[in-house]
Amino acid sequence: MNVTKIPLRRFTARALPIDDQDRVLLLHGFDPARPDEPFWYTIGGAAEDGETLPEAAVRELFEEVGIRANADELSGPYGNSVIEFNWSEYAITQDQTFFAIWVGADAVVSFDHMEQIEKDTTMAYRWWSAEELESTEEDFFPANLASILREITGGGGSA
């Protein structure tokens, strides 16, 4: 049976928390329509009415992983792209912009503020180095994340 997907256009901000070891925090989850195909993805989501992309990035950072920040603490943007993908019943066209935020080694990750659908489809989190992203067989998005991370970290240290 061929089911028509609901088209959805989103303008999103992606937050890239970077720790003191130049690793980026990613979430591990799945599309509810394909639970047997998990993948790693960046934190973020659609800008709400009246919100700037940096404001959306820090709101999503808190909602998805419990890390509080102010929009002026972000650096970037580090790339912008348009992607198309299916998620649940939606066919999504997403404009995405990436921002970095340096977090301390003591950053505590919490899923407490996620929406229920996010809690239901997010299994774990992990800090990834550029080298780990380049050598893994696991699926992650965006595919060029290792090069974005290298651009942000410039080979090491915080900005």
N, C-alpha and C positions, 0 to 999 in steps of 0.2 A: 504494500500500500504506500503510495506516494503522498506525503503530507506537505501541504504548502506552509512555509515558514512565514512568520510575521516580520515584515521589514522594520528595522530599527536603525536610525542614524544617531550616533553619539559622538560628542566632543569630550574627550577624556584627558585627565591628568594622571600620569603614572609617577608615583613616588618611589624613589630608589634610596632606601636607608643604607648608608655605608658605615661599617664599623671601623674600629681603630686598626683592623688588620686588612683594610681595603676589600672587605667582602660585602656583597649586596644581599639583603634579605628578600627571599622569595617565598611564596606560598605554594603549597602542593594541593591540588584539587582536581575536580573533574566536572565535565558537563553532565547534568542529570540525565540527558538522553543517551550518554555513552559512559556510564560509570566505570567501565573496565578499561578506559583509556586515560589514566591520570597524567597530569602535566604540571610543570612548575611555571609560575607566572608572577608578574610584578604587581605590587600594591597599587590600587587606584580605581578610578571610576569616573562616571560622567559628571561634568560640571552642572550644578543646579542653577536655577534662574538667578541672574544677578551676580553669580560667583565668577571670579577670575580663575584661570587654570591653576595658579599657585594656591589660591584659597581652597580649590577643590582637592588639590594634592594633599594639603595638610589635614583637611577634614577626613579624607579617605584613609590617611595614615593612622589617625586616631580610631576611626570606626573599624578598620580591618585588623590592626595589630596593636592598638592601645598606646601608641607613641604620640605624645603631644609635641607640637612644634608650631611656630609662627611662619606665615608665608615668607617673611623677609629672611628666614634662616635657610631657605632653599637656594641652590645654585642651579644654573641652567637657563634655558632649556638645553638638553642634550639630545637633540633629534626630535623630529616630528615625522609621523608616517600615517598613512591611511591603510587600514587592513580590513578584510572582510572575512567573517567566520560565522559559524552556526553555534548557538548555545541555547539549549532547551528548545523552545518553540520559536526562537527568533533567528532571523538572518540579519546579522549586524554588520553595518559599515561603521567603522570607528576611526575617527581622527584622534591620534594619541600623541601627547607631548610628554617627554620625560624630564623630571626634575630630581636632583640629588639632595640629600640631607645627611649630614654627618651626625652620627649618634655615638654615644660613649659605649664602652665595653659593658656597662651596667644596664643597657637598654633592656627593658622587660617587655616581652611580646605577650599580648593577651588577645584572645578572640571574643572577649566579653561584650564588645560593642558592635559586633557584626549583626547584619540582618539575618533572619532565620535561614533563608536560602543559602547565604554564604556559610553559615555554620554547618549546614547540612552537606555542603559540597567542598568544604575545605578540610583536609585531613592532617596537615602538618605545616611547619615552616622550617626553613634552613638558611643559614648564611653560606653564600657561595663565593669563592674566589674566581677571578677570570680564568685561571688555569683549570679549575674544576669544571667550569662551564664549557671550556674548549675540549675537555677530554671525556665528558659524560656521554653515555648512550641514552640518558633519560631525555624526554621531551621538555623543552622550556621555550618560553616566549618573552620577548622577541628573539628571533634566531641570532641577531647581531648583538645580544646583550653583553657578551664578553668584550667586544670592542667599545661599546658605550661605557662599560665599567672602567676600562683602561683609559679612556678619554677623561673620565671624571677624576680618577685617582692619579693620573699622570705618572704612574710608576710607583706611587707610594705616598703615604702621609696624608693628613687632612688638608683641605683647602683653606 
